[in-house]
Amino acid sequence: MTGPKKTTELRTGIVLALLLGSAACGDASEPDAQSHTISNGPQQWTLPVALREISGLALTQDERLLAVTDELAVVYELDFNEGGLVKRFGFGQPVARDDFEGITVAADRVWLMTSDGVLYSAPEGENGEFVDYDRVDTGIGQDCELEGLATSADGESLLLLCKNGRDKKKLRLHEWRIDDGELSSRKLPEKAMEAEAGSNKLRPTGIARDPQRGTWAILAGPQHIVFDVDGALDLNGAIMRLDAARHRQAEGIEITRDGRLLLADEGGKGRATLAVYWLDNGNNKH
């Protein structure tokens, strides 16, 4: 057998082998688990090869960091203090395949979002476990290409971030209620954000709630900026402007309760990275 089908099967087989591997995912004997801190800047970890296409971050209630990549519903737990890989588990057996662009934790489940608004949800699994999952199409993909998923402040809804409005529609933040699937949406302050970023082609790639301030951090990776937006979706300004050399493709964002901002960058032809910044009341200079 040759061609794309063989390549797909081989890639899936590699992922399954990783999932069924040693429980000591973060053990130093595993080359992919190695990481380092770059000099002259924030703490930044080099992530395992399997996370090269990292596309989203999420924090659990006890502030463990979860991540997902673009193509497969494999969830990784990362140690953002030490840079190691703690565990990994898969949605379904065989593992579900889709274009995953967001992850969050809500209602005792891990949620994955695709670029066209399909939600996958499952209980958190143990290392190497395959878990049963549910799948629902929100229908939002008809209006927006999505990238970025978060949980509302009250924990009752999921927030789906529009990256690219279809048919020239404005960028929006969509809210999908977990209990009944009720859908609503609000416009993002697109013009103000474009003016702040100095770009008329804004492409949001991630969203996270700042638990200290109760505001929303909206990442626009291509524009190398993190916006601060309040609950009414009014723009407060920029939380930070990113060093383009350090953040080539920032796609995942989270903020811890003690004020650390976590940013994940896809690796392109190299390794993905996870950077850890300390926020300091809007005066971050990184």
Contacts in CASP RR format, 6 or more apart in sequence:
PFRMAT RR
TARGET T0000
AUTHOR 0000-0000-0000
METHOD contacts of the structure
MODEL  1
MTGPKKTTELRTGIVLALLLGSAACGDASEPDAQSHTISNGPQQWTLPVA
LREISGLALTQDERLLAVTDELAVVYELDFNEGGLVKRFGFGQPVARDDF
EGITVAADRVWLMTSDGVLYSAPEGENGEFVDYDRVDTGIGQDCELEGLA
TSADGESLLLLCKNGRDKKKLRLHEWRIDDGELSSRKLPEKAMEAEAGSN
KLRPTGIARDPQRGTWAILAGPQHIVFDVDGALDLNGAIMRLDAARHRQA
EGIEITRDGRLLLADEGGKGRATLAVYWLDNGNNKH
1 9 0 8 1.000
11 71 0 8 1.000
12 72 0 8 1.000
12 94 0 8 1.000
12 95 0 8 1.000
12 97 0 8 1.000
15 50 0 8 1.000
15 72 0 8 1.000
15 74 0 8 1.000
15 95 0 8 1.000
16 94 0 8 1.000
16 95 0 8 1.000
18 50 0 8 1.000
18 74 0 8 1.000
18 88 0 8 1.000
19 74 0 8 1.000
19 88 0 8 1.000
19 89 0 8 1.000
19 90 0 8 1.000
19 95 0 8 1.000
19 128 0 8 1.000
19 130 0 8 1.000
20 128 0 8 1.000
21 128 0 8 1.000
22 30 0 8 1.000
23 87 0 8 1.000
23 127 0 8 1.000
23 128 0 8 1.000
24 30 0 8 1.000
25 33 0 8 1.000
25 84 0 8 1.000
25 85 0 8 1.000
25 86 0 8 1.000
25 87 0 8 1.000
25 88 0 8 1.000
25 127 0 8 1.000
26 33 0 8 1.000
26 79 0 8 1.000
26 84 0 8 1.000
26 85 0 8 1.000
26 86 0 8 1.000
27 33 0 8 1.000
28 34 0 8 1.000
30 85 0 8 1.000
32 48 0 8 1.000
32 49 0 8 1.000
32 50 0 8 1.000
32 85 0 8 1.000
33 48 0 8 1.000
33 84 0 8 1.000
33 85 0 8 1.000
34 46 0 8 1.000
35 45 0 8 1.000
35 46 0 8 1.000
35 47 0 8 1.000
35 82 0 8 1.000
35 83 0 8 1.000
35 84 0 8 1.000
36 45 0 8 1.000
36 46 0 8 1.000
37 43 0 8 1.000
37 44 0 8 1.000
37 45 0 8 1.000
38 44 0 8 1.000
38 246 0 8 1.000
41 246 0 8 1.000
41 286 0 8 1.000
42 275 0 8 1.000
42 276 0 8 1.000
42 277 0 8 1.000
42 286 0 8 1.000
43 275 0 8 1.000
43 276 0 8 1.000
44 246 0 8 1.000
44 273 0 8 1.000
44 274 0 8 1.000
44 275 0 8 1.000
44 276 0 8 1.000
45 80 0 8 1.000
45 83 0 8 1.000
45 84 0 8 1.000
45 273 0 8 1.000
45 274 0 8 1.000
45 275 0 8 1.000
45 276 0 8 1.000
46 271 0 8 1.000
46 272 0 8 1.000
46 273 0 8 1.000
47 54 0 8 1.000
47 78 0 8 1.000
47 83 0 8 1.000
47 85 0 8 1.000
47 264 0 8 1.000
47 271 0 8 1.000
47 272 0 8 1.000
47 273 0 8 1.000
47 274 0 8 1.000
48 85 0 8 1.000
48 271 0 8 1.000
49 271 0 8 1.000
50 69 0 8 1.000
50 74 0 8 1.000
50 76 0 8 1.000
50 88 0 8 1.000
51 67 0 8 1.000
51 69 0 8 1.000
51 76 0 8 1.000
51 272 0 8 1.000
52 69 0 8 1.000
52 266 0 8 1.000
52 267 0 8 1.000
52 268 0 8 1.000
52 270 0 8 1.000
52 271 0 8 1.000
52 272 0 8 1.000
53 69 0 8 1.000
53 70 0 8 1.000
53 71 0 8 1.000
53 266 0 8 1.000
53 267 0 8 1.000
53 268 0 8 1.000
53 272 0 8 1.000
54 67 0 8 1.000
54 68 0 8 1.000
54 69 0 8 1.000
54 251 0 8 1.000
54 252 0 8 1.000
54 264 0 8 1.000
54 265 0 8 1.000
54 266 0 8 1.000
54 267 0 8 1.000
54 272 0 8 1.000
55 68 0 8 1.000
55 69 0 8 1.000
55 70 0 8 1.000
55 100 0 8 1.000
55 101 0 8 1.000
55 102 0 8 1.000
55 147 0 8 1.000
55 251 0 8 1.000
55 252 0 8 1.000
55 266 0 8 1.000
56 67 0 8 1.000
56 68 0 8 1.000
56 101 0 8 1.000
56 102 0 8 1.000
56 103 0 8 1.000
56 148 0 8 1.000
56 149 0 8 1.000
56 206 0 8 1.000
56 251 0 8 1.000
56 252 0 8 1.000
56 253 0 8 1.000
56 264 0 8 1.000
57 65 0 8 1.000
57 66 0 8 1.000
57 67 0 8 1.000
57 103 0 8 1.000
57 208 0 8 1.000
57 252 0 8 1.000
57 253 0 8 1.000
57 254 0 8 1.000
57 262 0 8 1.000
57 264 0 8 1.000
58 65 0 8 1.000
58 66 0 8 1.000
58 67 0 8 1.000
58 102 0 8 1.000
58 103 0 8 1.000
58 104 0 8 1.000
58 105 0 8 1.000
58 110 0 8 1.000
58 149 0 8 1.000
58 254 0 8 1.000
59 65 0 8 1.000
59 66 0 8 1.000
59 105 0 8 1.000
59 254 0 8 1.000
59 256 0 8 1.000
60 66 0 8 1.000
60 105 0 8 1.000
60 124 0 8 1.000
61 105 0 8 1.000
63 256 0 8 1.000
63 257 0 8 1.000
64 77 0 8 1.000
64 86 0 8 1.000
65 77 0 8 1.000
65 78 0 8 1.000
65 79 0 8 1.000
65 80 0 8 1.000
65 254 0 8 1.000
65 262 0 8 1.000
66 75 0 8 1.000
66 76 0 8 1.000
66 77 0 8 1.000
66 78 0 8 1.000
66 103 0 8 1.000
66 105 0 8 1.000
66 110 0 8 1.000
67 75 0 8 1.000
67 76 0 8 1.000
67 77 0 8 1.000
67 78 0 8 1.000
67 103 0 8 1.000
67 264 0 8 1.000
68 74 0 8 1.000
68 75 0 8 1.000
68 76 0 8 1.000
68 100 0 8 1.000
68 102 0 8 1.000
68 103 0 8 1.000
68 112 0 8 1.000
69 76 0 8 1.000
69 100 0 8 1.000
70 99 0 8 1.000
70 100 0 8 1.000
70 101 0 8 1.000
71 97 0 8 1.000
71 98 0 8 1.000
71 99 0 8 1.000
71 100 0 8 1.000
72 90 0 8 1.000
72 95 0 8 1.000
72 96 0 8 1.000
72 97 0 8 1.000
72 100 0 8 1.000
73 90 0 8 1.000
73 91 0 8 1.000
73 92 0 8 1.000
73 95 0 8 1.000
73 96 0 8 1.000
73 97 0 8 1.000
73 98 0 8 1.000
73 100 0 8 1.000
73 112 0 8 1.000
73 120 0 8 1.000
73 133 0 8 1.000
74 88 0 8 1.000
74 89 0 8 1.000
74 90 0 8 1.000
74 91 0 8 1.000
74 95 0 8 1.000
75 88 0 8 1.000
75 89 0 8 1.000
75 90 0 8 1.000
75 91 0 8 1.000
75 103 0 8 1.000
75 110 0 8 1.000
75 112 0 8 1.000
75 124 0 8 1.000
75 125 0 8 1.000
76 85 0 8 1.000
76 87 0 8 1.000
76 88 0 8 1.000
77 85 0 8 1.000
77 86 0 8 1.000
77 87 0 8 1.000
77 88 0 8 1.000
78 84 0 8 1.000
78 85 0 8 1.000
78 86 0 8 1.000
78 274 0 8 1.000
79 85 0 8 1.000
79 86 0 8 1.000
80 260 0 8 1.000
80 262 0 8 1.000
80 274 0 8 1.000
80 276 0 8 1.000
83 274 0 8 1.000
86 127 0 8 1.000
87 126 0 8 1.000
87 127 0 8 1.000
87 128 0 8 1.000
88 127 0 8 1.000
88 128 0 8 1.000
89 124 0 8 1.000
89 125 0 8 1.000
89 126 0 8 1.000
89 127 0 8 1.000
89 128 0 8 1.000
89 129 0 8 1.000
89 130 0 8 1.000
89 131 0 8 1.000
90 125 0 8 1.000
90 128 0 8 1.000
90 129 0 8 1.000
90 130 0 8 1.000
90 131 0 8 1.000
91 112 0 8 1.000
91 120 0 8 1.000
91 122 0 8 1.000
91 130 0 8 1.000
91 131 0 8 1.000
91 133 0 8 1.000
92 122 0 8 1.000
92 130 0 8 1.000
92 131 0 8 1.000
92 132 0 8 1.000
92 133 0 8 1.000
93 130 0 8 1.000
95 130 0 8 1.000
96 120 0 8 1.000
96 133 0 8 1.000
96 135 0 8 1.000
98 112 0 8 1.000
98 114 0 8 1.000
98 118 0 8 1.000
98 120 0 8 1.000
99 114 0 8 1.000
99 115 0 8 1.000
99 116 0 8 1.000
100 112 0 8 1.000
100 113 0 8 1.000
100 114 0 8 1.000
100 120 0 8 1.000
101 113 0 8 1.000
101 114 0 8 1.000
101 115 0 8 1.000
101 146 0 8 1.000
101 147 0 8 1.000
101 148 0 8 1.000
101 149 0 8 1.000
101 163 0 8 1.000
101 251 0 8 1.000
102 112 0 8 1.000
102 113 0 8 1.000
102 147 0 8 1.000
102 148 0 8 1.000
102 149 0 8 1.000
102 206 0 8 1.000
102 252 0 8 1.000
103 110 0 8 1.000
103 111 0 8 1.000
103 112 0 8 1.000
103 113 0 8 1.000
103 149 0 8 1.000
104 110 0 8 1.000
104 111 0 8 1.000
104 113 0 8 1.000
104 149 0 8 1.000
104 150 0 8 1.000
104 151 0 8 1.000
104 158 0 8 1.000
105 111 0 8 1.000
105 124 0 8 1.000
105 151 0 8 1.000
106 151 0 8 1.000
106 155 0 8 1.000
106 158 0 8 1.000
106 178 0 8 1.000
107 155 0 8 1.000
107 178 0 8 1.000
108 123 0 8 1.000
109 121 0 8 1.000
109 122 0 8 1.000
109 123 0 8 1.000
109 124 0 8 1.000
110 121 0 8 1.000
110 122 0 8 1.000
110 123 0 8 1.000
110 124 0 8 1.000
111 119 0 8 1.000
111 120 0 8 1.000
111 121 0 8 1.000
111 149 0 8 1.000
111 158 0 8 1.000
112 119 0 8 1.000
112 120 0 8 1.000
112 121 0 8 1.000
112 149 0 8 1.000
113 119 0 8 1.000
113 120 0 8 1.000
113 146 0 8 1.000
113 148 0 8 1.000
113 149 0 8 1.000
113 158 0 8 1.000
113 160 0 8 1.000
114 120 0 8 1.000
114 146 0 8 1.000
115 141 0 8 1.000
115 145 0 8 1.000
115 146 0 8 1.000
115 147 0 8 1.000
115 163 0 8 1.000
116 139 0 8 1.000
116 140 0 8 1.000
116 141 0 8 1.000
116 145 0 8 1.000
116 146 0 8 1.000
117 137 0 8 1.000
117 138 0 8 1.000
117 139 0 8 1.000
117 140 0 8 1.000
117 141 0 8 1.000
117 146 0 8 1.000
117 160 0 8 1.000
118 135 0 8 1.000
118 136 0 8 1.000
118 137 0 8 1.000
118 138 0 8 1.000
119 135 0 8 1.000
119 136 0 8 1.000
119 137 0 8 1.000
119 138 0 8 1.000
119 158 0 8 1.000
119 176 0 8 1.000
120 133 0 8 1.000
120 134 0 8 1.000
120 135 0 8 1.000
121 133 0 8 1.000
121 134 0 8 1.000
121 136 0 8 1.000
122 131 0 8 1.000
122 132 0 8 1.000
122 133 0 8 1.000
122 134 0 8 1.000
123 131 0 8 1.000
124 131 0 8 1.000
125 131 0 8 1.000
136 181 0 8 1.000
138 160 0 8 1.000
138 174 0 8 1.000
138 176 0 8 1.000
138 181 0 8 1.000
138 183 0 8 1.000
139 183 0 8 1.000
140 146 0 8 1.000
140 160 0 8 1.000
140 162 0 8 1.000
140 174 0 8 1.000
140 176 0 8 1.000
140 183 0 8 1.000
140 185 0 8 1.000
141 166 0 8 1.000
142 166 0 8 1.000
143 162 0 8 1.000
143 165 0 8 1.000
143 166 0 8 1.000
143 169 0 8 1.000
143 172 0 8 1.000
144 160 0 8 1.000
144 162 0 8 1.000
144 163 0 8 1.000
144 164 0 8 1.000
144 165 0 8 1.000
144 166 0 8 1.000
144 169 0 8 1.000
144 171 0 8 1.000
144 172 0 8 1.000
144 174 0 8 1.000
145 162 0 8 1.000
145 163 0 8 1.000
145 164 0 8 1.000
145 165 0 8 1.000
145 166 0 8 1.000
146 160 0 8 1.000
146 161 0 8 1.000
146 162 0 8 1.000
146 163 0 8 1.000
146 174 0 8 1.000
147 161 0 8 1.000
147 163 0 8 1.000
147 203 0 8 1.000
147 204 0 8 1.000
147 205 0 8 1.000
147 206 0 8 1.000
147 251 0 8 1.000
148 160 0 8 1.000
148 161 0 8 1.000
148 163 0 8 1.000
148 204 0 8 1.000
148 205 0 8 1.000
148 206 0 8 1.000
148 207 0 8 1.000
148 252 0 8 1.000
149 158 0 8 1.000
149 159 0 8 1.000
149 160 0 8 1.000
149 161 0 8 1.000
149 207 0 8 1.000
150 158 0 8 1.000
150 159 0 8 1.000
150 161 0 8 1.000
150 207 0 8 1.000
150 208 0 8 1.000
150 209 0 8 1.000
150 216 0 8 1.000
151 157 0 8 1.000
151 158 0 8 1.000
151 159 0 8 1.000
151 209 0 8 1.000
152 158 0 8 1.000
152 159 0 8 1.000
152 175 0 8 1.000
153 209 0 8 1.000
153 214 0 8 1.000
155 178 0 8 1.000
156 177 0 8 1.000
156 178 0 8 1.000
156 179 0 8 1.000
157 175 0 8 1.000
157 176 0 8 1.000
157 177 0 8 1.000
157 178 0 8 1.000
158 175 0 8 1.000
158 176 0 8 1.000
158 178 0 8 1.000
159 173 0 8 1.000
159 174 0 8 1.000
159 175 0 8 1.000
159 176 0 8 1.000
159 207 0 8 1.000
160 173 0 8 1.000
160 174 0 8 1.000
160 175 0 8 1.000
160 176 0 8 1.000
161 173 0 8 1.000
161 174 0 8 1.000
161 204 0 8 1.000
161 206 0 8 1.000
161 207 0 8 1.000
161 218 0 8 1.000
162 171 0 8 1.000
162 172 0 8 1.000
162 173 0 8 1.000
162 174 0 8 1.000
162 188 0 8 1.000
162 204 0 8 1.000
163 171 0 8 1.000
163 203 0 8 1.000
163 204 0 8 1.000
163 205 0 8 1.000
164 171 0 8 1.000
164 203 0 8 1.000
165 171 0 8 1.000
165 172 0 8 1.000
170 187 0 8 1.000
170 188 0 8 1.000
170 190 0 8 1.000
171 187 0 8 1.000
171 188 0 8 1.000
171 190 0 8 1.000
171 202 0 8 1.000
171 204 0 8 1.000
172 185 0 8 1.000
172 186 0 8 1.000
172 187 0 8 1.000
172 188 0 8 1.000
173 185 0 8 1.000
173 186 0 8 1.000
173 188 0 8 1.000
173 207 0 8 1.000
173 233 0 8 1.000
174 183 0 8 1.000
174 184 0 8 1.000
174 185 0 8 1.000
175 183 0 8 1.000
175 184 0 8 1.000
175 185 0 8 1.000
175 186 0 8 1.000
176 182 0 8 1.000
176 183 0 8 1.000
177 183 0 8 1.000
186 233 0 8 1.000
187 233 0 8 1.000
188 204 0 8 1.000
188 218 0 8 1.000
188 229 0 8 1.000
188 233 0 8 1.000
189 229 0 8 1.000
189 233 0 8 1.000
189 234 0 8 1.000
189 235 0 8 1.000
190 202 0 8 1.000
192 235 0 8 1.000
193 202 0 8 1.000
193 218 0 8 1.000
193 220 0 8 1.000
193 227 0 8 1.000
193 235 0 8 1.000
194 200 0 8 1.000
194 201 0 8 1.000
194 202 0 8 1.000
196 225 0 8 1.000
196 227 0 8 1.000
196 235 0 8 1.000
196 237 0 8 1.000
196 238 0 8 1.000
197 220 0 8 1.000
197 223 0 8 1.000
197 225 0 8 1.000
197 227 0 8 1.000
197 238 0 8 1.000
198 223 0 8 1.000
199 223 0 8 1.000
201 222 0 8 1.000
202 220 0 8 1.000
202 223 0 8 1.000
203 220 0 8 1.000
203 221 0 8 1.000
203 222 0 8 1.000
203 223 0 8 1.000
204 218 0 8 1.000
204 219 0 8 1.000
204 220 0 8 1.000
205 219 0 8 1.000
205 220 0 8 1.000
205 221 0 8 1.000
205 222 0 8 1.000
205 250 0 8 1.000
205 251 0 8 1.000
205 252 0 8 1.000
206 218 0 8 1.000
206 219 0 8 1.000
206 251 0 8 1.000
206 252 0 8 1.000
206 253 0 8 1.000
207 216 0 8 1.000
207 217 0 8 1.000
207 218 0 8 1.000
207 219 0 8 1.000
207 253 0 8 1.000
208 216 0 8 1.000
208 217 0 8 1.000
208 219 0 8 1.000
208 253 0 8 1.000
208 254 0 8 1.000
208 255 0 8 1.000
209 215 0 8 1.000
209 216 0 8 1.000
209 217 0 8 1.000
209 255 0 8 1.000
210 216 0 8 1.000
210 217 0 8 1.000
210 228 0 8 1.000
210 255 0 8 1.000
210 259 0 8 1.000
210 279 0 8 1.000
211 255 0 8 1.000
211 256 0 8 1.000
211 257 0 8 1.000
212 255 0 8 1.000
212 257 0 8 1.000
212 259 0 8 1.000
214 231 0 8 1.000
215 228 0 8 1.000
215 229 0 8 1.000
215 230 0 8 1.000
215 231 0 8 1.000
215 236 0 8 1.000
216 228 0 8 1.000
216 229 0 8 1.000
216 230 0 8 1.000
216 231 0 8 1.000
216 233 0 8 1.000
217 226 0 8 1.000
217 227 0 8 1.000
217 228 0 8 1.000
217 229 0 8 1.000
217 239 0 8 1.000
217 253 0 8 1.000
217 255 0 8 1.000
217 261 0 8 1.000
218 226 0 8 1.000
218 227 0 8 1.000
218 229 0 8 1.000
219 225 0 8 1.000
219 226 0 8 1.000
219 227 0 8 1.000
219 250 0 8 1.000
219 251 0 8 1.000
219 252 0 8 1.000
219 253 0 8 1.000
219 263 0 8 1.000
220 226 0 8 1.000
220 227 0 8 1.000
221 242 0 8 1.000
221 247 0 8 1.000
221 249 0 8 1.000
221 250 0 8 1.000
221 251 0 8 1.000
224 241 0 8 1.000
224 242 0 8 1.000
224 243 0 8 1.000
224 244 0 8 1.000
224 247 0 8 1.000
224 250 0 8 1.000
225 238 0 8 1.000
225 240 0 8 1.000
225 241 0 8 1.000
225 242 0 8 1.000
226 238 0 8 1.000
226 239 0 8 1.000
226 240 0 8 1.000
226 241 0 8 1.000
226 242 0 8 1.000
226 253 0 8 1.000
226 261 0 8 1.000
226 263 0 8 1.000
227 235 0 8 1.000
227 236 0 8 1.000
227 237 0 8 1.000
227 238 0 8 1.000
227 239 0 8 1.000
228 235 0 8 1.000
228 236 0 8 1.000
228 237 0 8 1.000
228 238 0 8 1.000
228 239 0 8 1.000
228 282 0 8 1.000
229 235 0 8 1.000
229 236 0 8 1.000
230 236 0 8 1.000
239 261 0 8 1.000
239 279 0 8 1.000
239 282 0 8 1.000
239 284 0 8 1.000
240 261 0 8 1.000
240 277 0 8 1.000
240 282 0 8 1.000
240 284 0 8 1.000
240 286 0 8 1.000
242 250 0 8 1.000
242 263 0 8 1.000
242 286 0 8 1.000
243 286 0 8 1.000
246 275 0 8 1.000
247 263 0 8 1.000
247 265 0 8 1.000
247 275 0 8 1.000
248 265 0 8 1.000
248 266 0 8 1.000
248 267 0 8 1.000
248 268 0 8 1.000
249 265 0 8 1.000
249 266 0 8 1.000
249 267 0 8 1.000
249 268 0 8 1.000
250 263 0 8 1.000
250 264 0 8 1.000
250 265 0 8 1.000
251 264 0 8 1.000
251 265 0 8 1.000
251 266 0 8 1.000
252 262 0 8 1.000
252 263 0 8 1.000
252 264 0 8 1.000
253 261 0 8 1.000
253 262 0 8 1.000
253 263 0 8 1.000
253 264 0 8 1.000
254 261 0 8 1.000
254 262 0 8 1.000
255 261 0 8 1.000
255 262 0 8 1.000
255 279 0 8 1.000
256 262 0 8 1.000
259 278 0 8 1.000
259 279 0 8 1.000
260 276 0 8 1.000
260 277 0 8 1.000
260 278 0 8 1.000
260 279 0 8 1.000
261 276 0 8 1.000
261 277 0 8 1.000
261 278 0 8 1.000
261 279 0 8 1.000
261 284 0 8 1.000
262 274 0 8 1.000
262 275 0 8 1.000
262 276 0 8 1.000
262 277 0 8 1.000
263 274 0 8 1.000
263 275 0 8 1.000
263 277 0 8 1.000
264 272 0 8 1.000
264 273 0 8 1.000
264 274 0 8 1.000
264 275 0 8 1.000
265 272 0 8 1.000
265 273 0 8 1.000
265 274 0 8 1.000
265 275 0 8 1.000
266 272 0 8 1.000
267 273 0 8 1.000
277 284 0 8 1.000
277 286 0 8 1.000
278 284 0 8 1.000
END
